[in-house]
Amino acid sequence: MTLRKRSAHTQTWEFPVESQGKQSLPELKESPPKDSGLKAVPTTHTLYVGHLNPQFSVPVLACLLRDTLERLELPVAREHIEVVKRARNTYALVQVAASKAALASLPWRLQMALEEQLIIKELTARGKELVLSEGLESLNRREEILGQEQLFQGAFLGSETRNMEFKRGGGEYLSVTFKHHVRRYVCAFLNSEGGSLLVGVEDSGLVQGIHCSHRDEDRTRLLVDSILQGFKPQVFPDAYTLTFIPVISTTASTPLKVLRLTVHAPKAQGEPQLYETDHGEVFLRRDGSIQGPLSVGAIQEWCRQKWTMELGKLEEKVKVLTVEKEQLQQQLRQRRRLMTCTCCVL
């Protein structure tokens, strides 16, 4: 049996569980931490338990994991265990109240429990090693599992930018406010360089998630499609992407998600296009804020800036082509001189 510590900030231990036959375990090279005589104050920690057996259902895995942690002297309530089933990695997030000393002795106690066969080997997926991690640093990040993105509640996504807008959502947001934000932000992103609207994220950039059922997802997709079909010029389906990112939480009783509406940067046109909503309103995105509905003078100013920008791009292309032309002409003159010298020698 191997025992590996992965990092200084996140303690991760892997314990191989043999699927065939019982193999002798090596003698322990550690002894449990000695009691200092001081009563340690328990604090709340989040444990990550990976490579669970996907053949078991979520309730069965939760019960087995609860029994396992009780054998390790880490009692935990059933509602504090969240099992997430994936095809390649079924794992659990567990909230436990324990002292640092108890967590420090966790690898020793788990090794003893495996040796004494107090933990059933079927808990671990076949051919895998039981992974146990303590520390939120390994959880507060985005993960990509089987092509499906996931976010952990409390993860920091950065600050809002010109191309990124956060909305907390919640309550009646999807049925009342969301349609107005779709018009404003999609129109503004189309008239700039594209961007994303994320619902379920605090203004500070912390992921919270919103309650969103499959029925809510279907309604939201229909709502977005119906609004954007009324935009002028026409907005095609490949111009935007609507996704619902699962949010992993150890406290929420119902599934949480982050809604992400991404507007792709418009393709370059022969002349600048200004998009307007199905209500005939025009919005722009500048320096992380929305401007609009715009007046006639503001629209004319936008057109002037767009044309100035396009003119600058064309002037840069002309300069590049002019330099290439001069280089080609110089190469042509050198070759003619070389041919003239060759003819004289002959």
Secondary structure as UniProt FT lines:
FT   STRAND          11..16
FT   STRAND          43..52
FT   TURN            54..55
FT   HELIX           58..71
FT   TURN            72..73
FT   HELIX           78..80
FT   STRAND          81..84
FT   STRAND          90..98
FT   HELIX           100..104
FT   HELIX           106..115
FT   TURN            116..117
FT   HELIX           121..123
FT   TURN            126..127
FT   STRAND          129..134
FT   HELIX           136..138
FT   STRAND          143..145
FT   TURN            146..147
FT   STRAND          148..152
FT   TURN            153..154
FT   TURN            162..163
FT   STRAND          164..167
FT   TURN            171..172
FT   HELIX           173..177
FT   HELIX           178..190
FT   TURN            191..193
FT   STRAND          195..199
FT   TURN            203..204
FT   STRAND          206..207
FT   STRAND          210..211
FT   HELIX           214..228
FT   TURN            229..230
FT   HELIX           237..239
FT   STRAND          240..248
FT   STRAND          256..263
FT   TURN            278..279
FT   STRAND          284..286
FT   TURN            287..288
FT   STRAND          289..291
FT   HELIX           296..345
//
